[in-house]
Structures are given as structure tokens and as C-alpha cells.
Amino acid sequence: MEAFREQRYEDAERYIDLAIKGYEKRKLTDSVVMAYLQKSDVLWATEGSDAALKIARRGIEISNSLPEKNLSRVGILSKAGQILVNISRF
């Protein structure tokens, strides 16, 4: 996420997409969900809340196969909640 911290958003999104493909290939569902969480952050910064929420919802769909208290599942739900709260404030 160094690219994200340095505001190189296009690079960050590209790296995340590569990570998602690799994690899906290896069936690492919790890692896929965390990558979607990170991608929603990138999209929130670059394209706004609608795009970020769309990606977060995709991560939530994938996370439904994980245990209820799995860190990735909790994280993606939290991110979606942050985006929704932000939308409702403004």
C-alpha cells in the first residue's frame, strides 16, 4: 500500500487488481476480501463514494463465505459502514 500512501492511486489500483487475481487463483478468500477493502479506499479517494461502495459491496458478497468474526469480513463491513456514514452526512 506504499503506492496508496504516496498518492500514486493508479499504481495502487493496478497492484491491488494483480493481488486479487493471485489470491483468487490460490483460493485465499480472506486475502481477496482485504484487497477489495483496500481497493475501496483507493476508489473512495479517486472516484468518490459510489464507486467505493460498489467495490465494498463486492467484497461483502465474497466475505459471506467466511466465518462471522473473521477479520477480513469485519473489515469490509466496517469500510462499507464508513462510506455509508460519510454519504449520509453530506
FENTAQUI-V767228 format. One record per backbone hydrogen bond with DSSP energy under -1.0 kcal/mol. CO is the residue of the C=O (numbers start at 1). NH is the residue of the N-H. If there is no record, write none. Layout:
co=CO nh=NH
co=CO nh=NH
This chain:
co=1 nh=5
co=2 nh=6
co=3 nh=8
co=4 nh=7
co=7 nh=9
co=8 nh=12
co=9 nh=13
co=10 nh=14
co=11 nh=15
co=12 nh=16
co=13 nh=17
co=14 nh=18
co=15 nh=19
co=16 nh=20
co=17 nh=21
co=18 nh=22
co=19 nh=23
co=20 nh=24
co=21 nh=25
co=22 nh=26
co=23 nh=28
co=24 nh=27
co=27 nh=29
co=28 nh=32
co=29 nh=33
co=30 nh=34
co=31 nh=35
co=32 nh=36
co=33 nh=37
co=34 nh=38
co=35 nh=39
co=36 nh=40
co=37 nh=41
co=38 nh=42
co=39 nh=43
co=40 nh=44
co=41 nh=45
co=42 nh=46
co=43 nh=47
co=43 nh=48
co=48 nh=52
co=49 nh=53
co=50 nh=54
co=51 nh=55
co=52 nh=56
co=53 nh=57
co=54 nh=58
co=55 nh=59
co=56 nh=60
co=57 nh=61
co=58 nh=62
co=59 nh=63
co=62 nh=65
co=63 nh=66
co=67 nh=70
co=70 nh=74
co=71 nh=75
co=72 nh=76
co=73 nh=77
co=74 nh=78
co=75 nh=79
co=76 nh=80
co=77 nh=81
co=78 nh=82
co=79 nh=83
co=80 nh=84
co=81 nh=85
co=82 nh=86
co=83 nh=87
co=84 nh=88
co=85 nh=89
